[in-house]
Structure formats: structure tokens, C-alpha cells
Amino acid sequence: MNGPNLFDFAKSELSQDAFLCYLFAFGKEMYKSDFPKEYVLAHKFLAKCGIDEREEVLSVGQQVEHIDVLIITTNHILIIEDKTYTNEHDDQIIHYVKNMRQNDKKFASDKKIKVCYLKTGDYVNSYKSSDENILSNEDCCSLRRQDLIDLLNDNHENTIINMFYERLTMVDKEIKSCNEKDIHTWTKHKWFDYFYNTLKNTDKKFNIGDVPNAQGGFYACWLDWKQIGEVEKYKQIEIHFKEGKTDFVDLCLKVSSKNKDITLSHKEEITEWQKKSVQKGYIRPDCWRIGRTTTYAHKKANLLGDILDFINEK
């Protein structure tokens, strides 16, 4: 786009909620003739959420009963939990569904409830209901940034829709601008892209996310959890940034337990793991102490190969 983009300034989840409401509002029959492309687009979005795109959109609401976006169609109630970089917490979606069911007078009881968990930021896992007695997993769907990019790619006339599409594609352009061989040019999005694409087709369980702390926090990938007695061993790749680019990467070998006393009872075993790791070129932390979560050995990564070796290391 040649001019400024509204969504470079409206970056919050509430702004994204507003855009979704704007888009779904075009799904009402009153807009079918005057805005045919937007009308079709809204109904294609319904189809992505498991709702027949021939259903009429009856109402669109924002922050209704704490729900980010609430769409009521002919036969369905669609709850959209809209996230950028935060995550679902405290079974909030299940609480929303329970509330819907308890408010039959306000929300028609003959309609089926569908849930769309939308994450335009980094997202590893698909959404699954924590209680299938309340909400079947068949009625849940997870959509990501790429799903929205694919959906919005066909519309080239609506300025607002094009602005939102442009904002979403900026992440992909940022990823492509990073030097593939120099990890110090990498941004957070590039790291997520690398970890996700490297690990998604393996048998390794993994997760990726921010870790806040008093020093400013870091970005991390966790993998290779192994339960040994009452403690859990795992690997943690820490990426520290400076002005948005990678400053340094720390490859950490860690243990965790439910409480400090459990970890203490495994001190001799952890010390033995540490000795073996040091023999492989790892460093014993200067201020090594046993806690609920402990880094018993680590080393810096300077090249992408160092990280790949760490991921594959037995």
C-alpha cells in the first residue's frame, strides 16, 4: 500500500476484534447486493469455522458476556476467542459456553454452539475443549495467521480489509528479510518459523513462547521432556534480543519438579548429568543452585548448526 496502514497503529486484540466484527457484519442479508465480495468473504469465514456458508448472519457482537466476538447465525452461535500473542487461560472458552447454555432467554437454546480459537501471533497447539461434556472437539476449530491470509487474499477493493491483510503479510515479509545463515539477524517471528517448521513433522513434543523476567525476558523453545523419577529433564533454547534482533542464544539443559524439595532429593543424580554434559562441552552455571526449575548445564550457540545439533542430541 502507498499510504499509512491503520493497523500499524491499531495493534491491540481489541482492534483485531473490531476488524472481525466489521468483516462479519457484511454477512447480513442487507449487504448482499451492495457489498457482494464482502458478503461472500464473511460467509467463507463461517465455513472455516464449520458453519454452512449459506446460513444468514443475524447479529454481530463485540465483548458480549466477555466474549471477544460473538456471531449469531440462522442455526449457530459462533464464539471467537481472538488472540494475537496471548493464550487461552483458566478454561475461559468453557466458561463462555456454560454461560451461553445458562442464558437460554438471551441466546436461543435451539442453536448449536461453535468455537473458533483465532491466533494471529505465534501458536503451536490447536485448540481442544477441556471438557467434551460441555463442548465437543468437533465443534472447535483453530485458525492461524496464514488461514486469515489465505481467506483475505482474494479481496482487493475494500480498503480496510486490504489494510488488515497487508498487516498480516508484513510478518512473512519480515521473516524473509532475515539472513538464513546469520542467526543474529533473526527476529522473533523468524525463530518461531524456524522452530515450528523444523519440529512439526518430528516425533518431538515442543512448545514455543515468551518467558518474562526482571531482566527483560527471552523467547524460548522447549523440547524433549523426559520424566525420570519425580523430576523432569528437558531442553530449553533461549533467544535473547537487542533492538528486535537476536543478541545471543543459550542452549540449556534443565530439570524441573513440582517443588524444590523434590529436586533436592535428586541432587546427586542431577550432578552426575551435569558432569557428563560438561564432558560434552557444556558449561556449569556460575550460580548453580537447586530449585523447582534448574539449569544444570548450558552453552552458547553461534551458528544455526549448533542449534540443530542441540535439537537432535540424545
PLY file of the C-alpha trace (Angstrom):
ply
format ascii 1.0
element vertex 314
property float x
property float y
property float z
element edge 313
property int vertex1
property int vertex2
end_header
0.00 0.00 0.00
1.17 3.53 -0.74
-0.35 5.30 2.27
-0.21 4.65 6.01
-1.83 1.49 7.36
-4.46 1.86 10.09
-3.35 -1.43 11.67
0.21 -0.22 12.14
-1.35 1.94 14.87
-4.32 -0.25 15.88
-2.28 -3.27 17.01
-4.27 -4.45 20.05
-6.51 -7.51 20.26
-9.46 -5.13 20.65
-8.60 -3.59 17.27
-8.45 -7.06 15.76
-11.83 -7.82 17.38
-13.25 -4.70 15.75
-11.97 -5.78 12.34
-13.54 -9.24 12.71
-16.88 -7.68 13.68
-16.62 -5.33 10.69
-15.99 -8.26 8.34
-18.74 -10.50 9.72
-21.26 -7.64 9.64
-21.10 -7.80 5.83
-22.55 -11.31 6.12
-26.01 -9.90 6.85
-28.55 -10.16 4.05
-28.94 -6.37 3.90
-25.38 -6.07 2.49
-25.59 -8.90 -0.05
-26.40 -6.69 -3.05
-24.30 -3.61 -2.33
-21.21 -5.42 -0.98
-21.22 -8.82 -2.71
-17.48 -9.55 -2.29
-17.51 -8.70 1.41
-20.70 -10.71 1.84
-19.12 -13.80 0.27
-15.94 -13.29 2.31
-17.87 -13.23 5.59
-19.62 -16.47 4.68
-16.36 -18.12 3.65
-15.11 -17.27 7.14
-18.17 -19.02 8.60
-17.32 -22.09 6.54
-13.78 -22.13 8.01
-15.45 -22.27 11.43
-17.59 -25.27 10.49
-20.79 -23.35 9.71
-22.60 -23.72 6.39
-21.79 -20.56 4.44
-25.40 -20.38 3.25
-26.56 -19.50 6.79
-27.60 -15.92 7.36
-25.67 -13.75 9.80
-28.27 -12.37 12.20
-26.13 -10.40 14.64
-22.52 -9.50 15.39
-21.31 -8.52 18.86
-18.03 -7.48 20.48
-17.23 -8.18 24.14
-20.63 -9.75 24.79
-20.54 -11.63 28.13
-16.71 -11.18 27.97
-16.60 -13.00 24.59
-14.28 -11.29 22.10
-16.53 -11.73 19.07
-19.99 -13.32 19.09
-21.73 -14.18 15.83
-25.31 -15.47 15.72
-26.43 -17.14 12.50
-29.59 -18.96 11.48
-28.64 -22.17 13.28
-25.46 -21.39 15.22
-23.82 -19.30 17.90
-20.17 -18.72 16.98
-17.77 -17.77 19.77
-14.48 -16.34 18.51
-11.68 -16.22 21.04
-9.35 -13.74 19.37
-5.67 -13.71 20.33
-2.55 -12.05 18.99
0.33 -13.12 21.28
-1.53 -14.09 24.45
-3.04 -17.53 25.08
-6.31 -19.01 26.27
-6.33 -19.34 30.06
-8.42 -20.59 33.00
-10.73 -22.58 30.69
-12.23 -19.26 29.62
-13.88 -20.72 26.50
-15.61 -23.44 28.50
-16.91 -20.75 30.87
-18.29 -18.81 27.89
-20.10 -21.89 26.59
-21.56 -22.66 30.01
-22.80 -19.09 30.26
-24.43 -19.37 26.82
-26.25 -22.51 27.90
-27.42 -20.89 31.13
-28.82 -17.85 29.32
-31.44 -19.51 27.12
-33.66 -16.44 27.21
-30.88 -14.18 25.94
-29.35 -16.68 23.49
-31.66 -19.02 21.61
-31.31 -22.50 23.07
-32.08 -24.25 19.79
-28.83 -23.06 18.22
-25.64 -25.11 18.20
-22.51 -23.53 19.65
-19.28 -23.42 17.65
-15.93 -22.06 18.85
-13.14 -20.56 16.77
-9.81 -20.04 18.53
-8.05 -17.46 16.37
-4.37 -16.76 16.90
-2.64 -14.34 14.53
0.59 -14.35 16.54
2.78 -17.39 17.24
0.80 -20.52 18.00
1.91 -24.15 18.26
-1.02 -26.18 19.53
-4.55 -26.48 18.13
-7.41 -25.67 20.47
-9.19 -28.58 22.12
-12.05 -28.39 24.57
-11.00 -29.07 28.15
-14.43 -30.59 28.80
-16.11 -32.51 26.00
-19.24 -32.84 28.13
-19.66 -29.09 27.67
-18.20 -28.63 24.19
-17.27 -31.37 21.74
-13.92 -31.02 20.00
-15.84 -31.45 16.75
-17.34 -28.01 17.45
-13.92 -26.37 17.95
-11.58 -25.05 15.31
-8.22 -23.32 15.43
-7.28 -20.69 12.86
-3.88 -19.02 12.48
-2.43 -16.03 10.70
-1.90 -18.00 7.49
-5.55 -19.06 7.45
-6.59 -15.41 7.50
-4.03 -14.51 4.84
-5.45 -17.24 2.58
-9.00 -16.07 3.27
-8.38 -12.36 2.63
-6.11 -12.79 -0.36
-8.96 -12.63 -2.90
-10.34 -9.23 -1.86
-8.65 -6.24 -3.47
-11.26 -3.47 -3.30
-12.14 -2.92 0.36
-9.52 -0.60 1.89
-9.98 -1.78 5.49
-9.76 -5.45 4.54
-6.69 -4.77 2.39
-5.03 -2.90 5.25
-5.59 -5.81 7.64
-4.33 -8.28 5.02
-1.24 -6.12 4.45
-0.54 -6.04 8.18
-0.73 -9.84 8.42
1.60 -10.34 5.46
4.18 -7.96 6.97
5.21 -10.77 9.33
6.02 -13.04 6.39
7.98 -10.25 4.72
9.92 -9.72 7.96
10.76 -13.43 8.11
12.03 -13.42 4.52
14.21 -10.37 5.21
16.31 -12.29 7.77
19.63 -13.76 6.60
19.14 -17.55 6.61
22.74 -18.23 7.67
23.22 -15.45 10.23
21.01 -16.07 13.27
21.97 -12.68 14.70
19.75 -11.07 12.03
16.76 -13.13 13.13
13.62 -11.65 14.69
11.16 -13.38 17.00
8.87 -14.30 14.11
11.78 -15.86 12.24
12.65 -18.01 15.25
9.08 -19.23 15.58
9.01 -20.03 11.86
12.27 -21.99 12.16
11.33 -23.97 15.26
7.83 -24.74 14.09
8.86 -25.91 10.62
11.85 -27.87 11.97
9.90 -29.73 14.65
6.30 -30.04 13.45
6.86 -33.22 11.42
9.06 -34.96 14.01
8.01 -37.12 16.93
9.30 -34.48 19.36
6.87 -32.66 21.61
7.68 -28.98 21.81
6.38 -25.56 22.69
7.47 -22.01 21.91
6.80 -18.77 23.76
7.90 -15.73 25.73
9.42 -16.02 29.20
9.12 -12.77 31.17
11.57 -11.97 33.97
13.13 -8.98 35.76
15.97 -8.82 33.22
13.59 -8.25 30.31
12.77 -11.85 29.48
13.59 -14.00 26.48
11.97 -16.14 23.79
12.22 -19.91 24.18
11.62 -23.29 22.63
11.15 -26.28 24.97
11.50 -29.87 23.85
12.48 -33.45 24.75
10.72 -33.72 28.11
11.70 -36.93 29.92
10.23 -37.99 33.27
12.92 -39.52 35.47
11.59 -40.42 38.88
9.89 -37.35 40.26
11.83 -34.85 38.15
11.56 -33.93 34.50
14.54 -33.37 32.20
14.16 -31.17 29.15
15.96 -28.87 26.73
15.40 -25.13 26.55
16.64 -22.89 23.74
16.72 -19.27 24.93
16.84 -16.41 22.43
17.75 -13.01 23.81
17.08 -9.93 21.69
18.57 -6.48 21.33
16.62 -3.88 19.36
14.45 -6.62 17.86
17.32 -8.75 16.55
19.00 -11.79 18.12
21.68 -10.82 20.62
22.67 -14.31 21.80
21.26 -17.85 22.05
21.71 -20.06 25.10
21.24 -23.84 24.88
20.14 -25.05 28.30
19.78 -28.48 29.90
17.20 -28.25 32.64
15.27 -30.18 35.25
12.02 -29.28 36.96
9.69 -30.66 39.59
6.55 -29.67 41.44
8.56 -28.28 44.35
12.11 -27.53 45.43
12.35 -30.44 47.87
11.72 -33.00 45.12
14.57 -31.54 43.06
16.87 -31.53 46.09
16.26 -35.24 46.62
17.67 -35.84 43.10
20.75 -33.66 43.60
23.30 -36.46 43.23
21.66 -37.66 40.01
21.47 -34.12 38.61
25.14 -33.55 39.48
26.05 -36.70 37.54
24.09 -35.45 34.49
25.97 -32.18 34.83
29.37 -33.88 34.82
28.53 -35.81 31.65
27.28 -32.63 29.97
30.46 -30.72 30.84
32.46 -33.51 29.19
30.44 -32.83 26.01
31.36 -29.14 26.00
28.62 -27.64 28.15
29.32 -25.16 30.95
28.30 -25.47 34.57
26.37 -22.29 35.54
28.31 -19.91 37.81
25.48 -19.61 40.32
24.16 -23.14 40.17
21.56 -23.86 42.79
18.80 -26.40 43.17
15.29 -25.02 42.82
11.94 -26.08 41.41
13.39 -25.39 37.96
17.15 -25.69 37.49
19.59 -25.18 34.61
22.36 -27.66 35.32
24.38 -27.03 32.13
24.35 -24.68 29.15
26.37 -23.32 26.22
26.10 -20.55 23.67
25.07 -21.12 20.06
26.70 -19.02 17.34
25.59 -20.90 14.25
22.36 -22.50 13.13
24.15 -25.84 13.07
24.79 -25.53 16.82
21.05 -25.30 17.41
20.20 -28.18 15.09
22.82 -30.37 16.82
21.28 -29.47 20.19
17.78 -30.38 18.97
18.96 -33.76 17.68
21.29 -34.56 20.58
20.32 -37.66 22.55
0 1
1 2
2 3
3 4
4 5
5 6
6 7
7 8
8 9
9 10
10 11
11 12
12 13
13 14
14 15
15 16
16 17
17 18
18 19
19 20
20 21
21 22
22 23
23 24
24 25
25 26
26 27
27 28
28 29
29 30
30 31
31 32
32 33
33 34
34 35
35 36
36 37
37 38
38 39
39 40
40 41
41 42
42 43
43 44
44 45
45 46
46 47
47 48
48 49
49 50
50 51
51 52
52 53
53 54
54 55
55 56
56 57
57 58
58 59
59 60
60 61
61 62
62 63
63 64
64 65
65 66
66 67
67 68
68 69
69 70
70 71
71 72
72 73
73 74
74 75
75 76
76 77
77 78
78 79
79 80
80 81
81 82
82 83
83 84
84 85
85 86
86 87
87 88
88 89
89 90
90 91
91 92
92 93
93 94
94 95
95 96
96 97
97 98
98 99
99 100
100 101
101 102
102 103
103 104
104 105
105 106
106 107
107 108
108 109
109 110
110 111
111 112
112 113
113 114
114 115
115 116
116 117
117 118
118 119
119 120
120 121
121 122
122 123
123 124
124 125
125 126
126 127
127 128
128 129
129 130
130 131
131 132
132 133
133 134
134 135
135 136
136 137
137 138
138 139
139 140
140 141
141 142
142 143
143 144
144 145
145 146
146 147
147 148
148 149
149 150
150 151
151 152
152 153
153 154
154 155
155 156
156 157
157 158
158 159
159 160
160 161
161 162
162 163
163 164
164 165
165 166
166 167
167 168
168 169
169 170
170 171
171 172
172 173
173 174
174 175
175 176
176 177
177 178
178 179
179 180
180 181
181 182
182 183
183 184
184 185
185 186
186 187
187 188
188 189
189 190
190 191
191 192
192 193
193 194
194 195
195 196
196 197
197 198
198 199
199 200
200 201
201 202
202 203
203 204
204 205
205 206
206 207
207 208
208 209
209 210
210 211
211 212
212 213
213 214
214 215
215 216
216 217
217 218
218 219
219 220
220 221
221 222
222 223
223 224
224 225
225 226
226 227
227 228
228 229
229 230
230 231
231 232
232 233
233 234
234 235
235 236
236 237
237 238
238 239
239 240
240 241
241 242
242 243
243 244
244 245
245 246
246 247
247 248
248 249
249 250
250 251
251 252
252 253
253 254
254 255
255 256
256 257
257 258
258 259
259 260
260 261
261 262
262 263
263 264
264 265
265 266
266 267
267 268
268 269
269 270
270 271
271 272
272 273
273 274
274 275
275 276
276 277
277 278
278 279
279 280
280 281
281 282
282 283
283 284
284 285
285 286
286 287
287 288
288 289
289 290
290 291
291 292
292 293
293 294
294 295
295 296
296 297
297 298
298 299
299 300
300 301
301 302
302 303
303 304
304 305
305 306
306 307
307 308
308 309
309 310
310 311
311 312
312 313
